[in-house]
């Protein structure tokens, strides 16, 4: 059975006052969510979405992983909508989500927004996800080069997210991952500031926790203008000795989750 052996770190950065990122690093689930919205609502959006996905992932043994993750994103959207109805001050809150769920011999990913998933295999880094952003759409259409992205006025505009308004449309797919690969998930606090060559040097470190910390340190050294969350997970085969996962960033505050009691396994069916 495939499992993750991971290291993770989340940091508020050098400019922001609060951490709107959330993360979960467990033996079967890795995820990062980057929240946006005023009045602490970004924290609420990311923590709620991360909580819903991590809670419903417990059904992995009895569900199709793609449908499970699709349903989990939908339930998270419904939670955010209920949160805005209860407190209109949260209007506009939203979050990205990049998650990887392992069960049996497969890893399925769900992705929406501009957080990222990368694979490190035999010294080569490859991005597994595609950003749902204005600049990525322009790149795909041949109207923009990657070198022009850092100065583009819409470089931070996300086209898809988990929010309280529109139905979320995540990319859900079986990831090309095998035993011996290293998976890295991150918020844009890393990918906006650290070049892939520098990422590769850190991912070459033998210990996942050492690699995750080195990546966060690199983002801070390059300005740390945003929250930064990094999960580094080695894909292994075998039993799990420590089944509990680590809660990162806003997910560590249970009071930010809109209604944890309303999330039941049956909600994903």
N, C-alpha and C positions, 0 to 999 in steps of 0.2 A: 504494500500500500504506500502510495506517495505521501510525503509529508514535507513540511518546511522546517528547517533549522535556521532561526533568524536572529538578527540584531536590528534595533530600531532606535531612533532618536527624533524628538520634536523640540524645536526651539522657537521662541517668540521673535527672534531676530533682533536687530539693532535699532529699528525705527518704530515698529508697532508697539502699542501698549498692552495688547492682549493677543492671545493665540487663538485664531479661528480655524486652525487645522485640527483634524482628528485622525487618529490612526488605530489600527488593531493588528497586532502581530501574534498569530497563533500557529499551532502546528498544521492546521488545515486551511486557515483563512489569513490572508494578508490584505489590508486595505488602507487607503489614504483618502481623506475627504477634505477639501479646502473650501471653507465657507465664506460667503460674502453677505453684506447687509448691515445696516446701522443698528444702534441700540442693542449691541451684543447678539443680534439675530444671526450673524454669520456663524457664531459659535453654536447656537441652537440648531441651525440647519445641518452643520457637519456632524455634531454629536448625535443628533437624532438619526440621521441617515446611517452613520456608522453603527449605532446601536441596533437599528432594525436589521441591517444586513448581517451583523455578527450573531444576533439572536436567531434569525431564521435559517442561518447556515447550519444549525443543528439538525435540520431535516435532510442533510446531504445524502445520508445512507438510503433514504427511501424516495428520493425525488430526482428527476432529471436536472442536472446542475444548471443548464442554460435557463430552463423555465424557473427554477428556484431563484436565480439571481434576477431575472426579469421581474418576477413577482415581488421580490424584496425591494427593488427600486420603486415599484408602483406603491407598495405599502409605505415606504418612506415619503413619497410625494403626498400621499393621503394624510400622513402625520403632519407634514409641514402645512398643508392646507388647513387642517384643524387648528394648528397653532396660530395661524394668521387670523382665523375666524375668532379665536379666543382673545387674541391680542393684536389689534390692527397695527400697533406700533412695529410689528415684525414684518409688515408688508415689504416685499422686495427681497426677503432673505432667500438664499439659494446656496447650493454647494456642488462642487465637482465630486466625482467618485471614481476611483480606480481600484478594483478588487480582484483578487485571484483566489479561487476556491479549489482545493484538491480533494479528490476522493477516488479510491481505487487506483486506476492507472491513468487518470486524466486530470488536467488542470483547466478550468474554465474561467475566463476573465469577463468582467463587466466594466465598461468604461463610458463615462460621460463627462465632458468638460475638457480642461487642460492640465489636469494632473497626468502623470505619465507612468507607464510600465516599460521597463527595459529588460533585456536578456543579456547576460554576460556568459559567453560560451567560448572556451578555448582562446581566451585573450581578445575576443571581439565583442564589441557592444552593439546591440541592435534594438531600436525602439519597436515595441510590440503594439503600441497604441497610436492612434491618430488624434491630434488635438482637434477639438470642436471649437475653432476660433475663426475670426474673420481673416487673420493673416494666413492661416493654414488653407482656408478656402481659396485665397488669392494665389498662394503657391501652387495649389492643385490646378488652378486655371491658367498658370503660366504668367500671371500678372505681377508676381513678386518673387524675389529671390530670398533665400534664407539670410543672406548678408544684410538685406534691407529691413528685416523684421525688428531689430532693436530700436530703430528710429521711427517706425511706422506709428501714426497717431492712434490706430485701432489695435495695437499689438496686445492689449489686455482684454479685448472684447470677446466674451465667450458666447457661442451660438447655442449651446445645449447645456442644460444643468438639471439637477434635481431641485425643484422649487415648488411653490404653492399654487402656481398658475397653470402652466401647460403640462400635459401628460409627458413624462420623461421618455426619451428615446435613446436608450443606451446601446452601445455596441456590445454584443455578447457573443463570445467566440471561444472555441477550444484553442488554447495557447500551445504553440510549438515549444514545449518544455520537456526535458527528460532528466533522469538522474544525473547529477554532476553539473547541471546548469545552475546559475545564480540569477535570481530574479531581484530586480530593484524597482520599488515603487516610490514615487516622490511627488510632492506638491511643486508648484511652479516657483516657489522660493528657492528651490535648487536649480531646476532646469533653465530658469531665466538668467542665472548668474554664473553657472559653472559649465564650462565647455565639455563636450563629450570626451575629449582627450584626458582632461583632468578627472572626470568621472571614472574613466577606465583605470587610471593609476590607483585610485582609491579602491575600486572593486577588485583589483588584483591582490589586495591584502588578504591573508588567509582566513581571518576571523570575521564573520558577518557583523558583529557588533563594532569591531574596530573599523570596518569599512563604512558602516553607517555614520559613525561619529566623525570619521575623516571627511565624509561628504558634507555633513552639516558644517564642520569647521571651515571647509572651502567656501561654502556659501556666505558664512559670516565674514571671512577674510575678504571676500569680493563685494562687501557692502552690506549684506544682511538686511536689505530693504523690505523684506517680507517675512512672514512666518515661514519656517522651513521644516518639513517632515520627510524623513527618509526611512524606508524599510529595506533591508537587504536579507534575502532568504535563499539558502542553499536547498536545492531539491534533493531529497534523500528517499530511500526506500527502507521501510522497517517500522517497528512499533513505536508509539509515542510514549516517552517516559514522563513528560511534563505537559499534560493536556491543556492547562490554562494558557490564555493569551495575555499579552500586555496591552494596556489601554494607554493611548498617547494623546497629548494635547487636550483639546476641549472634551474629548470623550471621557477623560478622567474625572470630570465633574458631573455626577449623576443628576444634579438639579437642572442641567441644561437640556436633558432629553425631555421632549414634550410630554409624552405619556407612555412610559415604559410598560405599565400594566396593560395597555391596550394591544400590545404586540404579542400575539400568540402564534404558535406554529401553524395553526389552522388558517391564519390570515394569508398564508402563502399558497393556499390551495384554490 
